[in-house]
Amino acid sequence: MIYKLAGQVFDIKAEHRIADVNYPKGWFLDSSNRVAIGLVEEVEVVVVVAPPTYQELLDECLLQRGLAYRAEADGLFFQEQRGEVPVGTWLTKITEIKARFPKPI
């Protein structure tokens, strides 16, 4: 849990034991962990997540394309080589996958 005392925010996760006295969660201890200062109030915490970088977006795009190529297009390539499907079927599928997972701008 995240707590606030005198304008400072602290993460208090467990009980504290000082001089054979147990202090429950919610008691803030000074930096030496020897003095219990007092009970603090719980506050809301907002986590800010940075937007993904271009490289992360590109990596995700290429990963998704690779999965789709293996699942949908690889078999068509060999079927096209054997003449089991019309010529161009494999290339059409590749184009469809690229459109579904475009590279980031």
C-alpha positions as CSV (number, residue, x, y, z in Angstrom):
1,M,0.0,0.0,0.0
2,I,1.1,3.6,-0.6
3,Y,0.8,6.0,2.3
4,K,1.3,9.7,2.8
5,L,2.7,11.5,5.8
6,A,3.5,15.2,6.0
7,G,3.3,15.5,2.2
8,Q,5.8,12.6,1.6
9,V,4.7,9.3,0.0
10,F,5.8,5.9,1.4
11,D,5.3,2.3,0.4
12,I,4.5,0.4,3.6
13,K,4.2,-3.3,2.8
14,A,4.7,-5.2,6.1
15,E,4.7,-5.0,9.8
16,H,7.6,-3.4,11.5
17,R,9.2,-4.6,14.7
18,I,11.1,-2.1,16.9
19,A,12.4,-2.9,20.4
20,D,10.2,-5.9,20.7
21,V,7.1,-3.9,19.8
22,N,5.1,-4.8,16.7
23,Y,3.8,-1.9,14.6
24,P,1.1,-2.9,12.1
25,K,1.1,-1.9,8.5
26,G,0.4,1.8,8.1
27,W,2.9,3.0,10.7
28,F,5.7,5.0,9.2
29,L,9.1,4.5,10.6
30,D,12.0,6.9,10.4
31,S,14.9,6.2,8.1
32,S,16.8,4.4,10.9
33,N,13.8,2.1,11.4
34,R,14.0,2.7,15.2
35,V,11.3,5.3,15.8
36,A,7.6,4.8,14.9
37,I,6.4,8.3,13.9
38,G,2.7,7.6,13.5
39,L,-0.2,6.3,11.5
40,V,-0.4,7.6,8.0
41,E,-3.3,8.0,5.5
42,E,-3.7,5.9,2.4
43,V,-3.5,7.8,-0.9
44,E,-4.2,7.0,-4.6
45,V,-1.2,6.4,-6.7
46,V,-1.1,7.2,-10.4
47,V,1.3,5.3,-12.6
48,V,2.5,7.0,-15.7
49,V,3.5,4.7,-18.5
50,A,5.7,6.1,-21.2
51,P,4.4,5.6,-24.8
52,P,6.2,2.8,-26.7
53,T,9.2,3.7,-28.7
54,Y,9.4,3.3,-32.5
55,Q,11.6,0.3,-32.1
56,E,9.1,-1.4,-29.7
57,L,6.3,-0.8,-32.1
58,L,8.4,-2.1,-35.0
59,D,9.4,-5.2,-33.0
60,E,5.7,-5.9,-32.1
61,C,4.7,-5.5,-35.8
62,L,7.4,-7.9,-37.0
63,L,6.5,-10.4,-34.4
64,Q,2.8,-10.3,-35.3
65,R,3.6,-10.6,-39.0
66,G,5.9,-13.5,-38.4
67,L,3.3,-15.4,-36.4
68,A,0.7,-14.7,-39.2
69,Y,3.1,-15.7,-42.0
70,R,3.8,-19.1,-40.3
71,A,0.1,-19.7,-39.5
72,E,-1.5,-18.5,-42.7
73,A,1.0,-18.1,-45.6
74,D,3.7,-20.7,-45.3
75,G,1.4,-23.6,-46.2
76,L,0.1,-21.6,-49.2
77,F,3.6,-21.2,-50.5
78,F,4.2,-24.9,-50.8
79,Q,0.7,-25.6,-52.1
80,E,1.3,-23.0,-54.8
81,Q,4.7,-24.6,-55.7
82,R,2.9,-28.0,-56.1
83,G,0.2,-26.4,-58.2
84,E,-2.6,-27.1,-55.7
85,V,-3.7,-23.4,-55.5
86,P,-3.7,-20.7,-58.2
87,V,-0.5,-18.8,-58.8
88,G,-0.5,-15.6,-56.7
89,T,-2.5,-17.0,-53.7
90,W,0.6,-16.9,-51.5
91,L,1.5,-13.3,-52.5
92,T,-2.0,-12.2,-51.9
93,K,-1.9,-13.6,-48.4
94,I,1.5,-11.9,-47.7
95,T,0.0,-8.6,-48.9
96,E,-3.1,-9.1,-46.7
97,I,-0.9,-9.8,-43.6
98,K,1.3,-6.7,-44.2
99,A,-1.9,-4.6,-44.4
100,R,-3.2,-6.1,-41.2
101,F,0.1,-5.4,-39.4
102,P,1.5,-2.2,-40.9
103,K,4.9,-0.8,-39.9
104,P,4.7,2.1,-37.5
105,I,5.2,5.6,-38.9
